[in-house]
């Protein structure tokens, strides 16, 4: 059986494209706002 996200996170850093962050926010685990890169706020284009 494949490892879950929390199991992978317990083993060390987990890389992703950012979509996981939106899913974690939807499930109530994190707030995505603090993780928004500053460049995305200053240069949204």
N, C-alpha and C positions, 0 to 999 in steps of 0.2 A: 504494500500500500504506500502511495506517495506521502512524503512528509507534508504536514500542514505549515501554514505561515508562521505560527507561533513556535513550532519546533525549529524551523529554519532560523528564526530570529534569535532563539536561545543559543544557537551554534555560532552566531557572529553576524556581521553586516549582511543585509539583504538588499540587492540592487533591483530596481524596477523602473518602469517608465512613468510612474506617478499615478497611474490608474488605480493601483492598490490603495493609495492614500484616500482617494474619493470613496472607495468602497468601505474602508475602515471608518471614515467619517459618517457615512450613511448608517453603519452599524453601531455608531456611538462610541468607538474606541479612541478616536483622536479628533482634534479640531484642525481642519485643513488650513485655515487662515494663517496661523503662525508659520506654516511651512511654505507659504507662497514666496517664490524667489523675488527679491527686490526689483530685479530688472523687469519682471512681468508687470509689476505695479507701475514703474516709471515709464516703461515703453511697451504698452499693451499691443501695439501693432506687430 
